[in-house]
Amino acid sequence: MLTDAQLMRYNRQILLHDFDIAGQERLQQSRVLVVGLGGLGCPAALYLAAAGIGALVLVDGDEVELSNLQRQIAHTNNDIGINKARSAAAALTALNPDVKLEVIEQQLTESAMPALLARIDLVLDAT
């Protein structure tokens, strides 16, 4: 169930034809895995968080570098040297603190996939 604050936050998309409160509640109950928090994963994760997705699992084994900043919009100068998944998580929390975040600060291995995918609704491969 959405709180009054969430109804205000998401009111524009709740007004969309065939989306309404039920659609927002489905988003709130969804879990998305984002693999790669670079040029594609950053904006995708920001938009998912802004839309009110329930949980994001962020996976990236790389650290933020100065050369990333012109295209990886979740990272800032202060994030240089920090793991990209952790850096993106901080930006997502600042944008929407209601989104549950799980950070995996390493490359995703094949052996880890089955257990991870068992609790995910959608995978975004942004590698």
C-alpha positions in Angstrom: 0.0 0.0 0.0 1.3 3.5 -0.9 1.8 6.1 1.7 0.4 9.7 1.3 3.9 10.9 0.5 4.3 8.2 -2.2 1.0 9.0 -3.7 2.2 12.6 -4.1 5.6 11.6 -5.4 4.2 9.3 -8.1 1.0 11.1 -8.9 2.0 11.9 -12.5 2.5 8.3 -13.4 -0.5 7.1 -11.3 -2.6 9.4 -13.6 -1.5 7.5 -16.7 -4.2 5.5 -18.4 -4.2 1.9 -17.4 -1.4 2.5 -14.9 -3.1 4.0 -11.8 -2.4 3.0 -8.2 -2.3 -0.7 -8.9 0.5 -0.2 -11.4 2.5 1.9 -9.0 2.0 -0.8 -6.3 3.3 -3.5 -8.8 6.4 -1.3 -9.4 6.9 -1.0 -5.7 6.9 -4.8 -5.3 9.3 -5.4 -8.2 13.0 -6.2 -7.9 15.4 -5.3 -10.7 19.0 -6.4 -11.2 21.2 -3.8 -12.9 24.5 -5.2 -14.0 27.0 -2.5 -14.8 26.7 1.1 -13.4 28.4 2.9 -16.2 27.0 4.9 -19.1 23.8 2.9 -19.5 23.3 1.5 -16.0 23.5 4.9 -14.3 20.6 6.6 -16.1 18.6 3.4 -16.1 19.0 2.9 -12.4 18.2 6.6 -11.7 15.0 6.4 -13.7 14.0 3.1 -12.1 14.5 4.6 -8.6 12.7 7.8 -9.6 9.7 5.8 -10.9 9.4 3.9 -7.5 10.7 0.5 -8.3 10.7 -1.5 -5.0 14.3 -2.8 -5.0 17.4 -2.6 -7.1 20.3 -4.9 -7.0 23.4 -3.1 -8.3 26.3 -5.0 -9.5 29.7 -3.6 -10.7 33.3 -4.5 -9.9 34.8 -1.3 -11.2 35.7 2.0 -9.5 34.7 5.4 -10.6 37.4 7.2 -12.7 37.6 10.8 -13.8 37.1 9.8 -17.4 33.7 8.2 -16.5 32.1 11.5 -15.3 31.1 12.9 -18.6 28.7 10.0 -19.3 28.1 8.2 -16.1 25.6 10.6 -14.5 25.2 8.9 -11.1 28.8 9.6 -10.2 30.6 12.8 -9.2 34.1 14.0 -8.6 33.8 13.0 -4.9 33.1 9.4 -6.1 36.5 8.9 -7.9 38.1 5.7 -6.5 34.8 4.4 -5.1 33.1 1.3 -6.4 30.5 2.2 -9.1 27.7 0.1 -7.5 28.3 1.8 -4.1 28.6 5.2 -5.7 25.4 4.7 -7.7 23.6 3.5 -4.6 24.4 6.8 -2.8 22.9 8.8 -5.7 19.8 6.6 -5.8 19.3 6.9 -2.1 19.5 10.7 -2.4 17.0 10.6 -5.2 14.5 8.2 -3.6 15.2 6.9 -0.1 12.2 4.5 -0.3 13.9 2.2 -2.9 15.6 -0.8 -1.3 19.2 -1.2 -2.5 21.5 -4.2 -2.5 25.1 -3.5 -3.7 27.4 -6.2 -5.1 30.9 -4.7 -5.4 32.3 -7.3 -7.8 31.8 -8.7 -11.2 28.9 -11.1 -11.4 30.0 -14.7 -11.7 28.1 -17.5 -13.5 27.9 -19.5 -10.3 26.2 -16.6 -8.4 23.5 -16.2 -11.1 21.0 -18.9 -10.2 20.5 -17.8 -6.6 20.4 -14.1 -7.6 18.0 -14.5 -10.5 15.6 -16.6 -8.3 14.6 -13.4 -6.5 14.7 -10.9 -9.4 11.8 -9.8 -11.6 13.9 -8.1 -14.4 17.5 -8.0 -15.4 19.1 -5.0 -17.1 22.5 -6.0 -18.6 24.2 -2.7 -18.9 27.7 -4.2 -19.4 
